[in-house]
Amino acid sequence: KMTRLKQAKEEADREIAQYRAHMDAEFQKKIAE
């Protein structure tokens, strides 16, 4: 049961990291213009 919870947490962390990287890229693009 704990492993499933840990797996879900790791998945969420990965999604958050992707989201932050995407927002960062958009922000850099805005500055570059």
N, CA and C atoms as an extended XYZ file, in Angstrom:
99
Properties=species:S:1:pos:R:3:atomname:S:1:resname:S:1:resid:I:1 pbc="F F F"
N         0.840       -1.199        0.000 N   LYS     1
C         0.000        0.000        0.000 CA  LYS     1
C         0.880        1.256        0.000 C   LYS     1
N         1.927        1.237        0.788 N   MET     2
C         2.817        2.403        0.845 CA  MET     2
C         3.501        2.658       -0.490 C   MET     2
N         3.853        1.574       -1.188 N   THR     3
C         4.558        1.752       -2.460 CA  THR     3
C         3.678        2.479       -3.470 C   THR     3
N         2.383        2.171       -3.467 N   ARG     4
C         1.475        2.858       -4.394 CA  ARG     4
C         1.419        4.349       -4.090 C   ARG     4
N         1.379        4.679       -2.811 N   LEU     5
C         1.329        6.082       -2.401 CA  LEU     5
C         2.611        6.790       -2.824 C   LEU     5
N         3.743        6.099       -2.624 N   LYS     6
C         5.037        6.668       -2.986 CA  LYS     6
C         5.104        6.880       -4.501 C   LYS     6
N         4.566        5.910       -5.243 N   GLN     7
C         4.577        5.997       -6.699 CA  GLN     7
C         3.748        7.200       -7.158 C   GLN     7
N         2.593        7.370       -6.559 N   ALA     8
C         1.718        8.486       -6.931 CA  ALA     8
C         2.397        9.813       -6.623 C   ALA     8
N         3.098        9.870       -5.486 N   LYS     9
C         3.788       11.104       -5.105 CA  LYS     9
C         4.890       11.422       -6.107 C   LYS     9
N         5.633       10.395       -6.520 N   GLU    10
C         6.716       10.618       -7.484 CA  GLU    10
C         6.150       11.088       -8.821 C   GLU    10
N         5.005       10.514       -9.208 N   GLU    11
C         4.369       10.929      -10.458 CA  GLU    11
C         3.937       12.388      -10.379 C   GLU    11
N         3.347       12.769       -9.259 N   ALA    12
C         2.905       14.152       -9.070 CA  ALA    12
C         4.098       15.096       -9.101 C   ALA    12
N         5.179       14.702       -8.435 N   ASP    13
C         6.386       15.537       -8.428 CA  ASP    13
C         6.910       15.734       -9.845 C   ASP    13
N         6.862       14.665      -10.645 N   ARG    14
C         7.360       14.746      -12.017 CA  ARG    14
C         6.478       15.696      -12.827 C   ARG    14
N         5.163       15.601      -12.631 N   GLU    15
C         4.250       16.491      -13.360 CA  GLU    15
C         4.469       17.942      -12.962 C   GLU    15
N         4.676       18.177      -11.679 N   ILE    16
C         4.928       19.540      -11.200 CA  ILE    16
C         6.215       20.080      -11.811 C   ILE    16
N         7.235       19.232      -11.880 N   ALA    17
C         8.519       19.650      -12.449 CA  ALA    17
C         8.343       20.015      -13.916 C   ALA    17
N         7.570       19.209      -14.646 N   GLN    18
C         7.327       19.497      -16.064 CA  GLN    18
C         6.567       20.809      -16.218 C   GLN    18
N         5.563       21.016      -15.364 N   TYR    19
C         4.759       22.225      -15.420 CA  TYR    19
C         5.621       23.456      -15.153 C   TYR    19
N         6.475       23.351      -14.125 N   ARG    20
C         7.342       24.483      -13.790 CA  ARG    20
C         8.324       24.762      -14.913 C   ARG    20
N         8.846       23.717      -15.534 N   ALA    21
C         9.789       23.893      -16.637 CA  ALA    21
C         9.083       24.570      -17.808 C   ALA    21
N         7.832       24.194      -18.050 N   HIS    22
C         7.059       24.788      -19.135 CA  HIS    22
C         6.804       26.268      -18.860 C   HIS    22
N         6.401       26.584      -17.646 N   MET    23
C         6.146       27.977      -17.287 CA  MET    23
C         7.431       28.795      -17.391 C   MET    23
N         8.540       28.198      -16.987 N   ASP    24
C         9.827       28.880      -17.055 CA  ASP    24
C        10.178       29.193      -18.510 C   ASP    24
N         9.928       28.242      -19.405 N   ALA    25
C        10.225       28.443      -20.823 CA  ALA    25
C         9.362       29.567      -21.389 C   ALA    25
N         8.094       29.580      -21.037 N   GLU    26
C         7.191       30.640      -21.503 CA  GLU    26
C         7.665       32.000      -20.990 C   GLU    26
N         8.104       32.033      -19.745 N   PHE    27
C         8.584       33.268      -19.126 CA  PHE    27
C         9.825       33.775      -19.855 C   PHE    27
N        10.753       32.869      -20.153 N   GLN    28
C        11.983       33.250      -20.868 CA  GLN    28
C        11.636       33.800      -22.250 C   GLN    28
N        10.654       33.173      -22.904 N   LYS    29
C        10.246       33.628      -24.240 CA  LYS    29
C         9.705       35.051      -24.171 C   LYS    29
N         8.921       35.323      -23.135 N   LYS    30
C         8.325       36.644      -22.974 CA  LYS    30
C         9.414       37.693      -22.767 C   LYS    30
N        10.419       37.351      -21.998 N   ILE    31
C        11.518       38.290      -21.733 CA  ILE    31
C        12.314       38.544      -23.012 C   ILE    31
N        12.501       37.504      -23.800 N   ALA    32
C        13.342       37.594      -25.000 CA  ALA    32
C        12.739       38.538      -26.035 C   ALA    32
N        11.419       38.661      -26.034 N   GLU    33
C        10.781       39.487      -27.063 CA  GLU    33
C        11.050       40.970      -26.873 C   GLU    33
